[in-house]
Amino acid sequence: MKSKSLRIDILTIFPGMIEPYVTSSILGRAQKEKRLVIKAHDLRKWTSDKHQKVDDRPFGGGPGMVMKVEPFDRALKSLKIGKRTRVILTSAKGKVFDQRAAKRLAKYDRLIFLCGRYEGVDERVAEHLADEELSIGNYVMTGGELAALVMSDAVARLRPGVLGTSESLAMESHSEIGVLEYPQYTRPGIYPLSKKKSWKVPSILLSGDHKKIQEWRRKKSKDSLITPFLGATL
Ligand code: SAM
């Protein structure tokens, strides 16, 4: 039986940034196969003035503009949120997203990402509308669109049937907490740089000895253990 598809809604003032990515490659294929639906919505649709204003000056003064509550509130009301839905505010102040968070979010039927711009979003969005605030790393970007795409991609590929048989979830980085994948190589075995110099693939991988190859891979994975594992707090 085919499992239920995951629906992702991304609320943004730049919906055109989202479509090219989510209609390409694996996400595009998964959407065609109806395993996934990713839709970008223009927040300006939910403004009520003729200039479609989504931002205003911060109370208390300070530089820049802050995104208003109203478009987010009206958008969420019109999207009719069901039970197994998680509303996520993209934010440089949020908890840092990691593979454990991706696994947790992959259990929902629907995810709604709220993308900020300018100096950020009126705090009442975090207080009353979002279920959680997530950051994709400790740096500041100009908007939440890349964050929404990063998280959508990492979550979507964990859903049944999204990856094809040739792409595997097993034994990859972070499939076990703190463990990274072993190094991978492909043809040619010797990449010539000059008459005297070349880059060689570790000879064990060309040996045909599968037991030894497994041992080598396990050792390489262990050598790359992340310590301390910073992402384990979410
Ligand atoms: N003034 C805010 C601060 O200091 O935290 C930064 C606002 S940032 C210029 C505008 C928007 O980009 C944010 O509201 C958020 O939606 C998004 N954003 C920026 N950095 C992010 C990050 N690391 N993770 C997730 N979203 C981020």
Residues whose N, C-alpha, C, O or C-beta is under 5 A from the ligand:
A	BS01	SAM	T90 S91 A92 K93 L114 C115 G116 R117 Y118 E119 G120 V121 L134 S135 I136 G137 Y139 V140 M141 T142 G143 G144 A147
